[in-house]
Every structure is written in C-alpha cells, then in structure tokens.
Amino acid sequence: MARVGLIANTDKTACRLVVRQAVRAIEASGRTVLMEAATQAFMGRESDTKLTVAALARAVDLVVVFGGDGTMLSVARDLRGVLTPVMGINVGSLGFLTAVSSKNIEAALERVWAGDFDLDSRWLIEAHGEVGGKEFVQCALNDFVISRGAASRMIELEVRVDEEMLTRYRCDGLILSSATGSTAYSLSAGGAIVSPSAEVFTLTPICPHTLSNRSLILGLKSTISVRVLNQKPETLLAADGQVEMPLKAGDEIVFCRSRHRLNLVRLNGSSFFKTLRQKLSWSGSNV
C-alpha cells in the first residue's frame, strides 16, 4: 500500500487532530498521502489537484475515512463501483462500520502495513424508478426508507415481491434494509439483527395499522416494488437517511441488490459479534 487516501467529516473539528496524527504516521512509513478536495481544504493543505471521493479512491491503495457511520455511508455511495479497501476511523462513539477507534490509529495502521487484516465485502442496495417524470437510480449501504412527511397521518403503500402481491401497508413508513443496515433504523423499528454476511433484505413497516404486519426477511436476489397509493400526506424516499426525494401517488420504486460492493477493512481479532456485544451492552455467562 504505497498510496493512502484520506477523507474526513469536515463538520467534526475533532477530526483535524486525528487526521494530522494519521498523516504523520503514514508519511513516517514512507507512504504517500492524498486527500479529497473537502478534506484538503479542511486541513489547510494547498494543492492544484482537487480530487473527488471516487477519483481519490481510484488513485490510492487504501482509503481511510475519519468520522462515524454517517460519514462511511456517504463515502460508500460515492465509491460505488470502486473496490479500493476502506478503513473507518471512529471519531466519537463506537460505530458498526468504523473499524478503529481514533485512539488506536497508529497501531491500526501498523497492522494494516503488516497485512494483519481481512476485507469484509458488503453489497450495496439500489432503488430505481420514475419520480416526477424523471428516471432515477440511487444506491445505499444501510437502507431505504419510505415515510410520511411532517403530517401525523399514515401513508398507504402497495408492495410486490418478484412481481407477486405481498400486501398493502397502512403505516408511518417502510424500511428496506440490507444486512449491513439491520442494526440501524430497522432495528429501532423492531427488525431483526442480521449478520452482514447474510445475503438478505429486511422489510420492516414503521408503526403499521395492522398489528399482524411484522418485519420480513427476503433473499437479496429478490426484486421489491413499492407503489405509493396515498394522495396525502407528503411521502418521502430517503437513502441512508441522507438523500431524500418526494414521492407522489402512483409513483413506483423498485428495490434490488446493486451490482456494486464496498470493501471494508476489518482488523484480525475484531468481528461483528464483538461489536454487537460492545455496542448493545450484551452480557452472558458460560455454564
């Protein structure tokens, strides 16, 4: 890994000190540091080269992201189609996508140089359709959420799986989550925790009017079509809680597995289940 790219959450001033620490460690190892344009400006580094996130990833052997899970989700969408390994440095509380605490960055980089890591390859999911007379395609790593706007009224959604009618939901919203996103909004809405190695979708209604409507696990090769039936209230589609677009009655969105993956660096000795125990404060005893 001769060239390392850095991407920081520029809204977190605490990232600046951590990035400086990483730059010193990377350059001391004889490797070259590159930054995408916003991070470069954030760190006060002058350069004629202004790289986008995707262009940076194509130019380096490793991408290091500083922030939290939200920063990782944004980077994942920008990187779709680029398979450069990505390592998340958590600046804040423990996250599910960030592999390393900012307190351990130098030791983590040494382990990466030594090859003491593995890659977790995560599928992105995709939504496509026609909204407002325009075709769109959007990717997400965690989830897509169809929800009501500000009005406290239910929305009505017709859902088909592989062209077969599933049901009509009257609810506050509907979450379509990847296995990676099962520990995010879907979990809060009563969905199952899913191992990220499982190739499935989780379809979870938010506060459904019919109490028998429960979270549903579907194969990742499924195609899920959702049609908006309600005229009011306002209905919104969000990707990873960060990219929103309004929907109208009659709009139909098709969800499927993307052809793109994200390669996450996982240091040996860490695991999804270890993170679960730490994040959710699980405990137990051996008999």
C-alpha positions as CSV (number, residue, x, y, z in Angstrom):
1,M,0.0,0.0,0.0
2,A,2.1,2.8,-1.3
3,R,-0.6,5.5,-1.6
4,V,-3.2,6.2,1.1
5,G,-6.2,8.5,0.6
6,L,-7.8,10.4,3.5
7,I,-11.4,11.5,3.8
8,A,-12.7,13.4,6.9
9,N,-16.0,14.5,8.2
10,T,-15.3,18.2,7.9
11,D,-18.2,19.1,10.3
12,K,-16.3,17.4,13.1
13,T,-13.4,19.7,14.3
14,A,-12.1,16.8,16.3
15,C,-11.2,15.1,13.0
16,R,-8.5,17.6,12.3
17,L,-6.2,16.4,15.1
18,V,-6.8,12.8,14.2
19,V,-6.0,13.3,10.5
20,R,-2.8,15.1,11.4
21,Q,-1.8,12.1,13.5
22,A,-2.6,9.8,10.7
23,V,-0.6,11.9,8.2
24,R,2.5,11.8,10.4
25,A,2.2,8.0,10.8
26,I,1.6,7.3,7.1
27,E,4.4,9.6,5.9
28,A,6.8,8.2,8.5
29,S,6.2,4.8,7.0
30,G,7.4,6.1,3.6
31,R,3.9,6.1,2.0
32,T,2.3,8.9,0.1
33,V,-0.8,10.7,1.5
34,L,-3.6,12.1,-0.8
35,M,-6.8,13.8,0.2
36,E,-10.1,14.5,-1.4
37,A,-10.8,18.2,-2.1
38,A,-13.0,19.0,1.0
39,T,-10.6,17.2,3.4
40,Q,-7.7,19.0,1.8
41,A,-9.3,22.4,2.4
42,F,-10.3,21.3,6.0
43,M,-6.6,20.5,6.7
44,G,-5.3,23.7,5.1
45,R,-3.2,21.8,2.5
46,E,-2.6,23.6,-0.7
47,S,-2.7,21.7,-4.0
48,D,-3.6,22.2,-7.6
49,T,-5.3,18.7,-7.6
50,K,-8.9,18.7,-6.4
51,L,-10.0,15.1,-6.2
52,T,-13.5,13.8,-5.7
53,V,-14.1,10.9,-3.4
54,A,-14.3,8.4,-6.3
55,A,-11.2,9.8,-8.0
56,L,-9.2,9.7,-4.8
57,A,-10.2,6.0,-4.3
58,R,-9.1,5.1,-7.8
59,A,-5.7,6.8,-7.2
60,V,-4.8,5.1,-4.0
61,D,-4.4,1.6,-2.5
62,L,-6.3,2.3,0.8
63,V,-8.9,4.8,1.8
64,V,-9.1,5.9,5.4
65,V,-12.3,7.6,6.5
66,F,-12.5,9.8,9.7
67,G,-15.8,10.3,11.3
68,G,-18.7,8.0,12.2
69,D,-21.1,5.6,10.5
70,G,-22.8,8.6,8.7
71,T,-19.5,9.5,7.1
72,M,-19.0,5.9,6.0
73,L,-22.4,5.7,4.5
74,S,-21.8,8.9,2.4
75,V,-18.5,7.6,1.2
76,A,-20.0,4.2,0.3
77,R,-22.5,5.8,-2.1
78,D,-19.8,8.0,-3.6
79,L,-17.5,5.0,-4.1
80,R,-19.9,2.7,-5.9
81,G,-18.0,0.7,-8.4
82,V,-14.6,1.4,-6.8
83,L,-13.3,-1.6,-4.9
84,T,-10.4,0.1,-3.1
85,P,-10.3,-1.1,0.6
86,V,-11.8,1.4,3.0
87,M,-10.9,1.6,6.7
88,G,-13.1,3.7,9.0
89,I,-11.6,5.6,12.0
90,N,-14.3,6.4,14.5
91,V,-14.1,9.9,15.9
92,G,-16.7,9.7,18.6
93,S,-18.6,6.7,20.0
94,L,-18.3,3.1,18.7
95,G,-19.8,2.5,15.3
96,F,-20.7,-0.6,13.3
97,L,-19.0,0.5,10.1
98,T,-15.9,2.2,11.6
99,A,-13.3,-0.5,12.4
100,V,-10.9,1.5,14.6
101,S,-11.1,4.0,17.5
102,S,-9.2,7.3,16.8
103,K,-7.2,6.5,20.0
104,N,-5.7,3.4,18.3
105,I,-5.0,4.8,14.8
106,E,-1.2,4.4,14.7
107,A,-1.3,0.8,16.0
108,A,-4.1,0.1,13.5
109,L,-2.1,1.4,10.5
110,E,0.9,-0.7,11.6
111,R,-1.3,-3.8,11.5
112,V,-2.6,-2.8,8.0
113,W,1.0,-2.4,6.8
114,A,1.8,-5.9,8.2
115,G,-1.3,-7.4,6.4
116,D,-3.0,-8.2,9.7
117,F,-6.5,-7.6,8.4
118,D,-9.2,-9.0,6.2
119,L,-11.8,-7.5,3.9
120,D,-15.5,-7.5,4.5
121,S,-17.2,-7.2,1.1
122,R,-20.7,-5.6,1.6
123,W,-23.3,-5.4,-1.1
124,L,-25.0,-2.0,-1.7
125,I,-28.7,-2.0,-2.5
126,E,-30.4,0.0,-5.2
127,A,-33.6,1.9,-5.8
128,H,-34.8,2.9,-9.3
129,G,-37.9,4.2,-10.9
130,E,-39.6,7.3,-12.3
131,V,-40.4,10.2,-10.0
132,G,-41.9,13.4,-11.2
133,G,-41.5,12.3,-14.8
134,K,-37.7,11.7,-14.4
135,E,-35.8,8.4,-14.2
136,F,-33.6,8.0,-11.2
137,V,-31.2,5.4,-9.7
138,Q,-29.9,5.7,-6.2
139,C,-27.6,3.4,-4.1
140,A,-27.5,2.9,-0.3
141,L,-25.4,0.8,2.0
142,N,-27.7,0.6,5.0
143,D,-31.3,1.2,3.9
144,F,-34.0,3.0,2.0
145,V,-36.9,4.4,4.0
146,I,-40.3,5.5,2.6
147,S,-42.0,7.7,5.2
148,R,-44.6,10.4,5.7
149,G,-43.5,14.0,5.9
150,A,-44.4,16.4,8.7
151,A,-48.1,15.5,8.9
152,S,-49.0,12.9,11.5
153,R,-51.1,10.7,9.2
154,M,-50.4,7.3,7.9
155,I,-49.3,6.6,4.3
156,E,-50.5,3.6,2.2
157,L,-48.1,1.5,0.2
158,E,-48.6,-1.5,-2.1
159,V,-45.7,-3.9,-2.0
160,R,-44.9,-6.7,-4.5
161,V,-42.0,-9.2,-4.3
162,D,-40.8,-10.7,-7.6
163,E,-44.0,-9.3,-9.2
164,E,-46.2,-11.2,-6.7
165,M,-48.5,-9.2,-4.5
166,L,-47.3,-9.1,-0.8
167,T,-49.6,-6.7,1.0
168,R,-50.8,-3.1,1.3
169,Y,-49.3,-1.4,4.3
170,R,-51.0,1.5,6.2
171,C,-48.2,2.8,8.3
172,D,-45.9,5.6,9.2
173,G,-43.3,4.3,6.8
174,L,-41.5,1.3,5.4
175,I,-37.8,0.4,5.8
176,L,-36.0,-1.7,3.2
177,S,-32.7,-2.6,4.8
178,S,-29.6,-4.5,3.7
179,A,-27.9,-6.9,6.2
180,T,-25.4,-4.2,6.9
181,G,-28.2,-1.8,7.8
182,S,-30.1,-4.2,10.1
183,T,-28.5,-2.5,13.2
184,A,-29.7,0.9,12.1
185,Y,-33.3,2.3,11.7
186,S,-34.6,-1.2,11.0
187,L,-33.5,-2.4,14.5
188,S,-35.2,0.6,16.2
189,A,-38.5,-0.3,14.3
190,G,-38.4,-3.9,15.5
191,G,-36.5,-5.6,12.7
192,A,-34.1,-8.5,13.3
193,I,-30.3,-8.1,13.7
194,V,-28.8,-9.8,10.7
195,S,-25.2,-10.9,10.2
196,P,-23.6,-8.8,7.5
197,S,-22.5,-12.0,5.7
198,A,-26.2,-12.9,5.1
199,E,-27.4,-12.0,1.6
200,V,-30.9,-10.8,2.6
201,F,-33.2,-7.8,2.7
202,T,-35.2,-6.9,5.8
203,L,-38.6,-5.3,5.1
204,T,-39.8,-3.5,8.2
205,P,-43.0,-1.5,8.5
206,I,-42.9,1.5,10.9
207,C,-46.0,1.6,13.2
208,P,-48.2,-0.5,10.9
209,H,-52.0,-0.1,11.4
210,T,-52.4,-3.9,11.1
211,L,-50.7,-5.4,14.1
212,S,-50.0,-8.7,12.3
213,N,-47.7,-6.8,9.9
214,R,-44.2,-7.9,11.0
215,S,-40.7,-7.5,9.8
216,L,-40.0,-9.8,6.8
217,I,-36.7,-11.3,5.7
218,L,-36.3,-11.7,1.9
219,G,-33.5,-13.0,-0.3
220,L,-31.1,-10.4,-1.7
221,K,-31.9,-11.6,-5.2
222,S,-35.5,-10.6,-4.8
223,T,-36.9,-7.5,-6.6
224,I,-39.2,-5.5,-4.3
225,S,-41.7,-3.0,-5.9
226,V,-43.4,-0.3,-3.7
227,R,-46.2,1.8,-5.1
228,V,-47.4,4.9,-3.3
229,L,-51.3,4.9,-3.0
230,N,-52.0,7.9,-0.8
231,Q,-52.5,11.4,-2.2
232,K,-51.8,12.9,1.2
233,P,-49.8,13.3,3.4
234,E,-46.5,14.0,1.7
235,T,-44.4,10.9,1.2
236,L,-40.6,10.8,1.1
237,L,-37.9,8.4,0.0
238,A,-34.6,8.5,1.8
239,A,-31.3,6.7,1.1
240,D,-29.2,6.0,4.2
241,G,-31.1,8.9,5.9
242,Q,-29.0,11.3,3.9
243,V,-30.5,11.7,0.4
244,E,-34.3,12.5,0.2
245,M,-36.8,12.9,-2.7
246,P,-40.5,13.5,-2.6
247,L,-42.9,10.8,-3.9
248,K,-46.5,11.2,-5.2
249,A,-49.5,8.9,-5.6
250,G,-48.8,6.4,-8.3
251,D,-45.0,6.6,-8.1
252,E,-43.5,3.1,-8.0
253,I,-40.0,2.4,-6.7
254,V,-38.1,-0.9,-7.5
255,F,-35.5,-2.1,-5.0
256,C,-32.9,-4.7,-5.7
257,R,-29.3,-5.7,-4.9
258,S,-26.8,-3.3,-6.5
259,R,-24.0,-4.7,-8.7
260,H,-21.6,-2.6,-6.5
261,R,-19.9,-3.7,-3.3
262,L,-17.9,-1.9,-0.6
263,N,-14.7,-3.5,0.7
264,L,-14.3,-2.7,4.4
265,V,-11.0,-3.3,6.2
266,R,-11.5,-5.5,9.3
267,L,-8.6,-5.9,11.6
268,N,-8.0,-9.6,12.6
269,G,-9.5,-10.3,16.0
270,S,-12.4,-7.9,15.6
271,S,-15.9,-9.1,14.5
272,F,-19.5,-8.1,14.0
273,F,-20.5,-10.1,17.1
274,K,-17.8,-8.5,19.2
275,T,-19.1,-5.1,18.1
276,L,-22.7,-6.1,19.0
277,R,-21.7,-7.1,22.5
278,Q,-19.9,-3.7,23.0
279,K,-22.5,-1.5,21.2
280,L,-25.6,-3.1,22.7
281,S,-24.0,-3.9,26.1
282,W,-24.8,-7.6,25.9
283,S,-23.6,-9.9,28.6
284,G,-23.8,-13.5,29.5
285,S,-22.1,-16.3,31.3
286,N,-20.7,-19.7,30.4
287,V,-22.3,-22.7,32.1
